[in-house]
């Protein structure tokens, strides 16, 4: 939207902004903080997939789907470790507090009043907004316990009924082709990209909504 465009340009050229409405400025700063937390988690997940010994099964799974290291880097794929608070503890060491991690959908407070990772032992598919900022994650289990896919909860930076996976990469191609391919999941988008169909997007575990259609209608 207009305000987001102004903020993005101001950030690029180091121009300070003054908000006439203090509440708006506070909300924007909070959104920025939650996106910072999501970006830090993305870095951890991605580096873990590329380098960690415990991500071997995840790398083998991705290779079995035809997704090599180049694809993993292109789509910033990751691995969430098994430990119940590995990511939460590391992000807290980096200066994020409990409310940052809970509000970003990265952690939750368990019955023992301890912070626990939302994603554990899962292949991670980062979800970006239309501008390419990380706002959520989808996690794919490799074992038989729990649901096969687990997605970030609704947060101040992520509403699944308004978010299309892959739109940040596909929007230019959608405009160029005047068409969009809407498919079911993350791996479908990645596979279609590999096949040269770079105008593909997917819903994030929900039905196609009017907001999704409006986003696409602004491009094609």
C-alpha positions as CSV (number, residue, x, y, z in Angstrom):
1,X,0.0,0.0,0.0
2,X,1.0,3.7,-0.2
3,X,2.4,3.9,3.4
4,X,4.4,0.7,3.0
5,X,5.9,2.0,-0.3
6,X,6.9,5.3,1.3
7,X,8.5,3.5,4.3
8,X,10.4,1.2,1.9
9,X,11.8,4.1,-0.1
10,X,12.6,6.1,3.1
11,X,14.5,3.1,4.4
12,X,16.4,2.7,1.1
13,X,17.6,6.3,1.1
14,X,17.9,6.7,4.9
15,X,15.2,9.4,5.1
16,X,13.6,9.7,8.6
17,X,9.8,9.6,8.7
18,X,7.5,11.4,11.2
19,X,4.1,9.9,11.8
20,X,1.3,12.3,12.5
21,X,-0.6,9.5,14.2
22,X,1.5,8.0,17.0
23,X,-0.4,4.7,17.0
24,X,0.3,4.2,13.3
25,X,4.0,4.7,13.9
26,X,3.9,2.3,16.8
27,X,2.1,-0.4,14.8
28,X,4.7,0.0,11.9
29,X,7.6,-0.3,14.3
30,X,6.0,-3.4,15.8
31,X,5.5,-4.9,12.4
32,X,9.2,-4.2,11.5
33,X,10.3,-5.9,14.7
34,X,8.3,-9.1,14.0
35,X,9.6,-9.2,10.4
36,X,13.2,-8.9,11.9
37,X,12.4,-11.9,14.1
38,X,11.1,-13.9,11.1
39,X,14.2,-13.0,9.1
40,X,16.5,-14.1,11.9
41,X,14.6,-17.4,12.2
42,X,14.8,-17.8,8.4
43,X,18.6,-17.5,8.6
44,X,18.8,-20.1,11.3
45,X,16.5,-22.6,9.5
46,X,18.3,-22.1,6.2
47,X,21.8,-22.4,7.5
48,X,20.8,-25.5,9.4
49,X,19.5,-27.2,6.3
50,X,22.7,-26.5,4.4
51,X,25.3,-27.4,7.1
52,X,23.9,-29.3,10.1
53,X,24.4,-33.0,10.5
54,X,20.8,-33.5,11.9
55,X,19.4,-32.1,8.6
56,X,20.6,-35.1,6.6
57,X,17.1,-36.6,6.3
58,X,15.8,-33.3,5.2
59,X,18.4,-32.9,2.4
60,X,17.7,-36.5,1.3
61,X,13.9,-35.8,1.2
62,X,14.4,-32.6,-0.9
63,X,16.7,-34.4,-3.3
64,X,14.1,-37.2,-3.7
65,X,11.7,-34.4,-4.8
66,X,14.2,-33.2,-7.3
67,X,15.2,-30.1,-5.3
68,X,19.0,-29.7,-5.1
69,X,21.1,-27.2,-3.2
70,X,20.6,-24.5,-5.8
71,X,16.8,-24.8,-5.3
72,X,17.2,-24.8,-1.5
73,X,19.1,-21.5,-1.8
74,X,16.8,-20.0,-4.3
75,X,13.7,-20.6,-2.2
76,X,15.5,-20.2,1.2
77,X,14.4,-23.6,2.3
78,X,15.3,-24.7,5.9
79,X,15.3,-27.2,8.6
80,X,13.8,-26.8,12.1
81,X,15.8,-28.9,14.7
82,X,14.2,-31.3,17.1
83,X,15.1,-29.5,20.3
84,X,12.1,-28.0,22.0
85,X,13.5,-24.5,22.3
86,X,16.6,-24.5,20.1
87,X,15.5,-21.7,17.9
88,X,13.7,-19.7,20.6
89,X,16.9,-19.7,22.8
90,X,19.1,-18.6,20.0
91,X,16.8,-15.8,19.0
92,X,16.6,-14.6,22.6
93,X,20.4,-14.5,22.6
94,X,20.1,-12.3,19.6
95,X,18.0,-9.8,21.5
96,X,14.4,-10.8,20.7
97,X,12.1,-11.0,23.7
98,X,9.3,-13.5,24.4
99,X,6.6,-11.3,22.9
100,X,8.5,-10.8,19.7
101,X,8.8,-14.6,19.2
102,X,5.2,-15.4,20.2
103,X,3.7,-12.5,18.2
104,X,5.8,-13.6,15.1
105,X,4.4,-17.1,15.4
106,X,7.8,-18.6,16.0
107,X,7.3,-19.8,19.6
108,X,4.5,-20.4,22.1
109,X,4.5,-20.5,25.9
110,X,3.9,-24.1,27.1
111,X,2.2,-25.3,30.3
112,X,5.5,-25.0,32.3
113,X,5.6,-21.3,31.3
114,X,8.6,-21.9,29.1
115,X,9.0,-20.7,25.5
116,X,8.8,-23.6,23.0
117,X,9.6,-23.6,19.3
118,X,6.5,-23.7,17.0
119,X,8.4,-25.7,14.4
120,X,10.4,-28.8,15.4
121,X,12.0,-31.5,13.2
122,X,10.4,-30.2,10.0
123,X,11.6,-29.1,6.5
124,X,10.9,-25.4,6.4
125,X,9.3,-23.4,3.5
126,X,9.5,-19.7,4.3
127,X,6.5,-17.6,3.2
128,X,7.2,-14.1,2.0
129,X,4.8,-11.2,1.5
130,X,4.4,-9.6,-2.0
131,X,7.4,-7.3,-1.3
132,X,9.6,-10.3,-0.5
133,X,9.7,-9.9,3.3
134,X,9.5,-13.1,5.4
135,X,6.2,-13.2,7.4
136,X,5.6,-16.9,8.1
137,X,6.7,-20.5,7.6
138,X,5.3,-23.8,6.5
139,X,6.9,-27.0,8.0
140,X,6.8,-30.4,6.5
141,X,7.2,-33.4,8.8
142,X,9.4,-36.3,7.7
143,X,8.1,-38.8,10.2
144,X,4.6,-40.1,11.0
145,X,3.9,-38.1,14.1
146,X,1.5,-35.2,13.9
147,X,0.2,-33.5,10.7
148,X,2.3,-33.7,7.6
149,X,2.2,-29.9,7.2
150,X,2.2,-27.3,10.0
151,X,1.9,-23.6,9.2
152,X,2.5,-20.4,11.2
153,X,-0.5,-19.2,13.1
154,X,-2.2,-16.0,12.2
155,X,-0.1,-13.0,13.4
156,X,0.1,-9.2,12.9
157,X,2.3,-9.8,9.9
158,X,0.6,-12.9,8.4
159,X,-3.0,-13.6,7.4
160,X,-3.2,-16.7,5.3
161,X,-6.4,-15.6,3.6
162,X,-4.5,-12.7,2.1
163,X,-1.1,-14.3,1.4
164,X,-0.1,-16.3,-1.7
165,X,3.1,-18.3,-1.5
166,X,5.5,-17.4,-4.3
167,X,3.8,-14.2,-5.3
168,X,7.0,-12.3,-4.4
169,X,8.9,-14.3,-7.1
170,X,6.0,-14.7,-9.6
171,X,4.5,-11.2,-9.8
172,X,6.7,-9.9,-12.6
173,X,6.2,-13.0,-14.6
174,X,2.4,-12.9,-14.0
175,X,2.3,-9.4,-15.4
176,X,4.5,-10.4,-18.4
177,X,2.4,-13.4,-19.2
178,X,-0.9,-11.8,-18.2
179,X,-1.7,-15.1,-16.4
180,X,-1.2,-16.8,-13.1
181,X,-1.1,-20.5,-12.1
182,X,-2.7,-21.2,-8.8
183,X,-1.7,-24.5,-7.2
184,X,-2.1,-26.3,-3.9
185,X,1.2,-26.1,-2.1
186,X,4.8,-24.9,-1.7
187,X,6.4,-27.8,-3.5
188,X,4.1,-27.4,-6.5
189,X,5.3,-23.8,-6.9
190,X,8.9,-24.9,-6.7
191,X,8.5,-27.7,-9.2
192,X,6.6,-25.5,-11.7
193,X,9.5,-22.9,-11.4
194,X,12.0,-25.7,-12.2
195,X,9.9,-26.5,-15.3
196,X,10.0,-22.9,-16.5
197,X,6.5,-21.9,-15.3
198,X,7.5,-19.0,-13.1
199,X,4.1,-17.4,-12.7
200,X,2.9,-20.0,-10.2
201,X,1.6,-19.2,-6.7
202,X,-0.1,-21.3,-4.0
203,X,-2.5,-20.8,-1.2
204,X,-1.2,-21.3,2.3
205,X,-3.3,-24.1,3.7
206,X,-6.6,-22.5,3.0
207,X,-9.1,-22.1,0.2
208,X,-8.8,-19.5,-2.5
209,X,-10.3,-16.3,-1.1
210,X,-11.6,-13.1,-2.5
211,X,-8.5,-11.3,-1.1
212,X,-6.3,-13.7,-3.0
213,X,-8.2,-13.1,-6.2
214,X,-8.0,-9.3,-5.7
215,X,-4.2,-9.6,-5.4
216,X,-4.0,-11.5,-8.6
217,X,-6.5,-9.2,-10.4
218,X,-4.2,-6.3,-9.8
219,X,-1.5,-8.1,-11.8
220,X,-3.5,-9.9,-14.5
